[in-house]
Amino acid sequence: MRTLDILRPRLQRLHRLGERAQDTRLMLGNYVIMASLVGYSVLEGAGKQDGLEELRDSIGYRRRSRRRRDDAARGAS
């Protein structure tokens, strides 16, 4: 029992550190997503003028499928 009492504060600090690491991972993931969306928007706008259609099309398949679903949902309503 004494050993558990000695370890308890360390375990609590370790638990808090794990929670902070998880929060940091989620925040960094959010930054990556936001940066990729900004980059894609720049490519979408500037790609037509600068000959980047092939690159834009190769990374845009995900957004196109979402647009198709959105368009289909609007057409069905």
C-alpha positions as a printed NumPy array, in Angstrom:
array([[  0.   ,   0.   ,   0.   ],
       [  2.848,   2.363,   0.819],
       [  4.387,   1.751,  -2.612],
       [  1.111,   2.705,  -4.307],
       [  0.932,   5.901,  -2.256],
       [  4.474,   6.755,  -3.365],
       [  3.714,   6.049,  -7.039],
       [  0.306,   7.752,  -7.179],
       [  1.604,  11.336,  -7.788],
       [  3.934,  10.094, -10.503],
       [  1.153,   8.147, -12.177],
       [ -1.109,  11.202, -12.071],
       [  1.602,  13.364, -13.672],
       [  2.218,  10.699, -16.294],
       [ -1.51 ,  10.565, -17.047],
       [ -1.652,  14.371, -17.445],
       [  1.378,  14.237, -19.74 ],
       [ -0.363,  11.598, -21.872],
       [ -3.451,  13.799, -22.129],
       [ -1.325,  16.767, -23.196],
       [  0.414,  14.616, -25.813],
       [ -2.983,  13.541, -27.177],
       [ -4.169,  17.163, -27.309],
       [ -0.976,  18.151, -29.132],
       [ -1.41 ,  15.349, -31.661],
       [ -4.982,  16.418, -32.381],
       [ -3.954,  20.061, -32.736],
       [ -1.131,  19.214, -35.136],
       [ -3.465,  17.03 , -37.171],
       [ -5.864,  19.944, -37.428],
       [ -3.043,  22.21 , -38.645],
       [ -2.087,  19.668, -41.305],
       [ -5.671,  19.442, -42.565],
       [ -6.077,  23.221, -42.631],
       [ -2.763,  23.696, -44.464],
       [ -3.726,  21.093, -47.057],
       [ -7.103,  22.764, -47.625],
       [ -5.431,  26.152, -48.063],
       [ -2.876,  24.628, -50.433],
       [ -5.596,  22.967, -52.444],
       [ -7.552,  26.223, -52.634],
       [ -4.469,  28.023, -53.933],
       [ -3.924,  25.308, -56.533],
       [ -7.572,  25.431, -57.49 ],
       [ -7.447,  29.178, -58.058],
       [ -3.986,  29.555, -59.561],
       [ -3.704,  26.179, -61.267],
       [ -5.737,  27.182, -64.292],
       [ -3.445,  30.091, -65.061],
       [ -0.134,  28.386, -64.318],
       [ -0.63 ,  25.052, -66.103],
       [ -1.093,  23.004, -62.934],
       [ -4.321,  21.304, -64.006],
       [ -2.799,  17.821, -63.883],
       [ -1.517,  18.297, -60.331],
       [ -4.772,  19.868, -59.226],
       [ -6.793,  17.043, -60.761],
       [ -4.579,  14.368, -59.19 ],
       [ -5.154,  15.701, -55.668],
       [ -8.731,  16.805, -56.213],
       [-10.398,  13.419, -56.558],
       [-11.539,  13.51 , -52.923],
       [-13.296,  16.85 , -53.227],
       [-14.878,  15.945, -56.557],
       [-16.543,  12.878, -55.075],
       [-17.884,  14.979, -52.2  ],
       [-19.244,  17.543, -54.668],
       [-20.951,  14.792, -56.643],
       [-22.636,  13.5  , -53.481],
       [-23.686,  17.049, -52.538],
       [-25.012,  17.691, -56.041],
       [-26.907,  14.386, -56.022],
       [-28.424,  15.226, -52.638],
       [-29.538,  18.641, -53.885],
       [-31.012,  17.128, -57.034],
       [-32.968,  14.544, -55.048],
       [-34.581,  17.138, -52.777]])
